[in-house]
Amino acid sequence: MSHYVSHFNVRQTEGGPRYVQEGHFQNYTLTVATGYDAQRDTYPVHVYVQAQGGKKTKLGADLSADSVQDAYDRGFHYLQVWFNKKAAEG
């Protein structure tokens, strides 16, 4: 189990052709979505943030993974780095 599950209070919200996990951090809802891409033989990773009461925004992550779990790990790692950068910028 990824350490991001406890850090971001993550839960599975969709399964099937599209796999989604959502988590919460501070006043944000975090979403990582993936699904198998047979043409590229990979799992593209889509990362979203939504401030409380705000619009969901897709972050410009150009990530891919070897499995669903790898996609979640890469997506939540990207979010952790994004939040650290955001905090450093003030």
C-alpha positions, 0 to 999 in steps of 0.5 A: 500500500502506498504511503500517499493513501494515509497522507492524503486520506485516499479512497477508491471512487471508480474501478473498471476501464477507468480507475480513480482515487480521490484524497483530501489535503487541507482544503483541496480534493485531489484526484488521480485517474488512469486506465489502460491505453492499449495503443501505448501499452501503458497507463496514462496518469491524470491529476486534478486538484479542486479547492473547496467550492472551486472548479476542478483543475487538471494539472499539466502532468505528463505521466504514464505508469506500468500498472494502476497502482504505479499510476496512483503512486506517480499521481499522488507523488506529483501532487505532493511535489506540487503542494511543496512547490506551492507552499515554497512560493507562498 
